[in-house]
Amino acid sequence: MGLFDLLNKEDPEKKLYERILQECDQALALNEKDPDLWNKKCLVLRELGLRKDAIEAGEIAVQLAPNDPDVWDSLRLCYAGDWNKEKADECQKHVSDLLKQKKDAESQRLMQEGSGKECCRCGVYVRENIRCVSCGSYFCPDCYRDHQSMHSKPRIGISYHSNGLFSGYD
């Protein structure tokens, strides 16, 4: 097989994305106000390398569902793929803010119902806390992931103090 044959060989993955894109377009012809369809189209266009079209579809999805962190994250991926760090960072801020609002609202609801358990680190209420086997404390899933790294750090190293000095090994 020569180079020309290799370049003209059909990519089955590309064909799949092209078929999904056609299905998205057909569905959007029936319901152009569905943010999930625009989000799916955005991701498919991104996979096909059509960055500008993907960004346009992502911006429509964001306009239709401004409080959905998933559509903001898809748009972030498109901007990152287009090397637009400023816009990607802006989208990431929206994602973070929306997830925090969602987490705070859920925590408030669980606290009022009396059905949640409080994280010992951040104070958020969740349905089920995770108990750290090493120290016995209870954490929400986010804090538990951070807390686990504390126990996995090696105990040998240099300790730096607030006065700028170090004390050799722990």
Summary of the structure (lengths in Angstrom):
residues: 170
radius of gyration: 23.5
end to end distance: 61.5
largest distance: 69.3
contacts: 435
relative contact order: 0.06
helix: 62%
strand: 9%
